[in-house]
Amino acid sequence: MRGIAGQEFRLEELRDKVKHPSSHVVAVACPDAECIEMLKRLSRQGIGNLVFEIGSQNGVPAERNPRPMTLEHAESKDPAIAATIQASIEASVKAIVDGSATALMKGCVNTKQLMGTIFRENRLRRAGDLWTHFACYEEEGYDQAILSGDEGVVKYPNPSQRGLIAEGMARAYRLLFGIEPNIAVLAPNETDFELMPEFEGGPRGFKLGGPYSVEVALLPGGAEHKGIKPDDVAGRAHCLLQPDYRAGNTYHKTHEVSYAMRGVDRGIAGTMAGPRFPFIVTSRGDNERSKRYSTWLSLALSELGYYEGAGRV
């Protein structure tokens, strides 16, 4: 199963899962320079129409060369800049509400601020919905994609929320790759059973294992090395159910830094489970490649019906 002898999975493969040409229209909340150039490139390739560069200059289209947002803008305490950022967020969310855009992309803006504006729009959510962030990784030596969640929305999920997060990742994996995934419950050690999820009627189709430390979940022979009885999930995980948002976010950022320090051409794809529209979620520190991969992931899931009737993941 793993890529010791097989070909490594690469996130570039997600591009082939998006129709060419496509009819996607992406609204960007506070686009930075990399968002603008990346989406222009995808538009030229027939993947999405970049109609909105919302927030750079009051919604002026990209073709008119708007000035991008920067991290300095996002972190500024200047009231005028803060007002511009909020206006950008509100305009991009309105584009989803009125149907002039089919997908929303987080640009150079704080996730909490963007989510707060979305959640105030009742037409975009239902009572009881659980929104959760997960990411797709290309791990060296692996021939399968790895999904990891939650990575920054549900701070301290309870057992039933963990079950919904697991089901959301499993459904995405099933649609993208055509197999029932193995889901590993991550924990600092193998005795943290309080981190196990709960499901109504038990896990649905996928195999669940854990609690495992990350090396037991991902490394062939990791369980045996620690004296743990191996099962179908240990060393063969497709999805990682993180303990909480701190662990998930650290896992994400550690990969970003590792790629940058080693100078490798790898990235991460992030999206949101729960909303009924494609929500392309990137980190403000993501490179252009990760932003491109995140766009492909969200648009591919949209075409596969992932967001239809979504809500409780």
C-alpha positions in Angstrom: 0.0 0.0 0.0 2.7 2.5 0.9 5.1 4.0 -1.6 8.3 2.1 -0.5 8.2 0.4 -3.8 5.3 2.3 -5.5 5.1 5.8 -6.9 4.6 8.7 -4.4 1.3 10.5 -4.3 1.6 14.1 -5.4 -0.9 16.8 -5.0 -0.4 17.8 -8.6 -2.8 14.8 -9.3 -5.7 16.9 -7.9 -5.6 19.1 -11.0 -6.9 16.1 -13.1 -9.9 15.8 -10.9 -11.2 19.3 -11.9 -13.1 19.7 -15.1 -11.4 21.7 -18.0 -12.9 24.1 -18.7 -14.9 24.7 -15.6 -17.5 27.2 -14.6 -16.3 28.0 -11.1 -16.3 31.6 -10.0 -14.0 32.3 -7.1 -14.5 35.3 -4.7 -11.4 36.1 -2.7 -11.5 37.8 0.7 -8.5 40.1 0.9 -6.3 38.5 -1.9 -2.6 38.7 -1.6 -0.2 38.8 -4.6 0.2 35.0 -4.6 -3.6 34.5 -4.6 -4.0 36.9 -7.5 -1.3 35.4 -9.7 -2.3 31.8 -8.9 -5.9 32.3 -9.7 -5.1 34.2 -12.9 -3.0 31.3 -14.0 -5.7 28.8 -13.2 -8.2 30.9 -15.1 -6.0 30.9 -18.2 -5.8 27.1 -17.9 -9.6 26.9 -17.8 -9.9 26.1 -14.1 -12.3 28.7 -12.7 -13.1 32.2 -13.7 -11.5 34.9 -11.5 -14.3 37.4 -11.7 -13.8 38.8 -8.2 -10.6 40.2 -6.7 -12.7 41.5 -3.9 -11.0 43.7 -1.3 -8.0 44.9 -3.2 -9.6 48.0 -4.6 -13.3 47.8 -3.8 -13.9 44.8 -6.0 -12.0 45.9 -9.1 -11.4 42.9 -11.3 -7.9 41.4 -11.5 -7.5 42.5 -15.1 -7.3 46.1 -13.8 -4.2 45.1 -11.7 -5.4 45.8 -8.1 -3.0 46.2 -5.3 -2.8 43.0 -3.2 -3.1 42.8 0.5 -0.1 41.9 2.6 0.6 40.4 6.0 1.3 44.0 7.2 -2.2 45.0 6.2 -3.8 42.0 7.9 -2.0 42.7 11.2 -2.4 46.5 11.1 -4.2 48.4 13.8 -5.0 51.3 11.5 -8.8 51.8 11.5 -8.9 52.6 7.8 -7.1 49.4 6.9 -9.2 47.4 9.3 -12.4 48.9 7.6 -11.1 47.9 4.2 -10.4 44.4 5.3 -13.9 44.0 6.8 -15.4 45.5 3.6 -13.5 42.9 1.6 -14.8 40.1 3.7 -18.4 41.2 3.6 -18.2 41.7 -0.2 -16.8 38.2 -0.8 -19.4 36.6 1.5 -22.2 38.6 -0.2 -21.0 37.2 -3.6 -21.6 33.6 -2.3 -25.0 34.6 -0.9 -26.3 36.2 -4.1 -24.8 33.5 -6.3 -22.4 35.7 -8.3 -19.6 33.5 -7.0 -19.6 29.7 -6.6 -16.5 29.4 -4.3 -15.0 31.4 -1.5 -11.3 31.7 -0.9 -9.6 33.0 2.2 -6.9 35.4 1.3 -4.6 37.5 3.6 -7.1 37.7 6.4 -7.6 36.2 9.8 -9.7 33.0 9.7 -11.7 33.9 12.8 -12.7 37.2 11.3 -13.8 35.7 8.0 -15.7 32.9 9.8 -17.4 35.3 12.0 -18.8 37.2 9.0 -19.9 34.0 7.4 -21.7 32.8 10.5 -23.7 36.0 10.8 -25.2 35.2 7.4 -28.0 32.8 8.2 -28.5 31.8 4.5 -25.0 30.1 4.6 -25.5 27.9 7.6 -28.0 25.9 9.6 -28.4 25.4 13.3 -26.3 22.5 14.5 -23.9 22.5 11.5 -20.3 21.6 12.3 -17.7 23.3 10.2 -14.2 21.8 10.3 -11.0 22.3 8.5 -8.9 19.5 7.0 -5.8 19.4 4.9 -4.4 17.0 2.3 -0.7 16.1 2.4 1.8 14.5 0.1 4.1 12.6 2.4 7.5 11.5 1.1 7.6 7.7 0.5 3.8 7.3 0.5 1.7 6.3 -2.5 -1.5 7.6 -0.9 -2.7 11.0 0.2 -3.0 11.8 3.9 -5.9 13.9 5.2 -5.6 15.5 8.6 -8.2 17.3 10.7 -9.3 19.4 12.4 -6.6 21.9 11.9 -7.9 25.1 13.2 -11.7 25.5 13.6 -13.0 23.2 16.3 -10.7 24.0 19.2 -11.4 21.1 21.6 -13.8 18.7 19.9 -15.9 16.4 22.1 -16.3 12.7 21.2 -19.4 13.3 19.0 -17.7 16.2 17.2 -14.6 13.9 16.6 -17.0 11.4 15.0 -18.3 14.1 12.6 -14.8 15.3 11.8 -13.8 11.7 11.0 -16.9 11.1 8.8 -16.2 14.4 6.9 -12.6 13.3 6.1 -13.8 9.8 5.2 -16.4 11.1 2.8 -13.9 13.4 1.1 -11.3 10.5 0.8 -14.0 8.2 -0.6 -15.0 10.7 -3.3 -11.5 11.8 -4.2 -9.7 8.4 -4.3 -12.4 5.8 -4.5 -11.5 3.8 -1.4 -12.7 3.5 2.2 -10.0 5.1 4.3 -8.2 3.9 7.4 -8.6 6.6 10.1 -6.1 6.9 12.9 -7.0 8.7 16.1 -3.8 10.6 17.1 -2.7 11.1 20.7 0.4 11.8 22.6 0.5 8.1 23.6 -1.6 5.0 23.1 -3.4 5.2 26.5 -5.4 8.4 25.7 -8.7 6.7 25.1 -10.7 9.8 25.9 -9.7 11.1 22.5 -11.6 8.3 20.7 -14.6 9.5 18.6 -18.2 8.5 19.0 -20.5 7.7 16.1 -24.2 7.1 15.8 -24.4 3.5 14.9 -20.6 3.0 14.7 -18.1 4.0 12.0 -19.6 4.0 8.6 -17.5 2.0 6.1 -14.1 3.2 7.1 -11.7 1.5 9.6 -10.8 3.3 12.8 -7.8 2.7 14.9 -6.1 4.2 17.9 -5.3 6.1 19.9 -1.9 6.2 18.2 1.2 8.4 18.3 1.9 9.7 14.8 4.7 7.2 14.1 2.5 4.3 14.9 -0.2 5.7 12.6 2.0 6.3 9.6 5.2 4.2 9.8 5.1 0.5 8.7 6.4 -1.4 11.7 5.8 1.5 14.0 3.4 -0.4 16.2 5.7 -3.5 16.5 8.6 -1.2 17.4 6.7 0.1 20.4 5.3 -3.3 21.4 1.8 -2.5 20.2 -0.3 -5.2 18.6 -0.7 -4.1 14.9 -4.1 -3.8 13.3 -5.4 -2.8 9.8 -4.9 0.9 10.6 -1.5 1.2 12.3 1.2 2.0 9.7 -1.5 2.2 7.0 -3.5 5.4 7.9 -5.1 7.5 5.2 -6.7 10.1 7.6 -5.4 11.5 10.9 -7.9 12.6 13.5 -6.0 15.3 15.5 -6.5 15.6 19.3 -7.3 19.4 19.1 -6.7 22.4 17.0 -3.3 23.1 18.5 -2.0 19.7 17.5 -3.6 20.0 14.0 -2.3 23.5 13.4 1.1 22.5 14.6 1.1 19.5 12.3 0.2 21.8 9.3 2.8 24.5 10.1 5.5 21.9 10.8 5.1 20.6 7.3 5.2 24.1 5.8 8.4 24.9 7.6 10.0 21.6 6.8 9.3 22.0 3.1 10.7 25.5 3.1 13.9 24.6 5.1 14.6 21.7 2.8 13.8 23.6 -0.4 11.5 20.8 -1.6 8.7 21.5 -4.2 5.8 20.3 -2.0 2.7 21.9 -0.7 -0.5 21.3 1.4 -4.1 21.5 0.3 -6.7 22.8 2.8 -10.4 23.1 2.6 -13.5 23.2 4.9 -16.0 20.5 5.6 -19.5 21.5 6.6 -20.4 24.5 4.4 -22.7 24.1 1.4 -20.3 25.8 -0.9 -16.6 25.3 -1.7 -14.5 27.2 0.9 -10.8 27.3 -0.1 -8.9 27.8 3.2 -5.2 28.7 3.0 -2.8 29.9 5.7 -1.4 33.4 5.3 2.0 31.8 5.3 1.2 29.2 2.5 3.3 29.3 -0.6 1.8 29.7 -4.1 1.9 25.9 -4.6 -0.2 25.2 -1.5 -2.8 27.9 -2.5 -3.0 26.3 -5.9 -3.5 22.8 -4.4 -6.1 24.1 -2.0 -8.1 25.5 -4.9 -7.9 22.3 -6.9 -9.0 20.3 -3.8 -12.0 22.4 -3.1 -13.2 22.6 -6.7 -12.7 18.9 -7.2 -14.8 18.1 -4.2 -17.4 20.5 -5.4 -17.7 18.7 -8.7 -17.9 15.4 -6.9 -20.9 16.6 -4.9 -19.2 16.9 -1.6 -20.9 20.2 -0.7 -24.4 19.2 -1.8 -26.6 19.0 1.2 -23.6 19.5 3.5 -24.0 20.8 7.0 -23.2 18.2 9.7 -20.3 16.9 7.6 
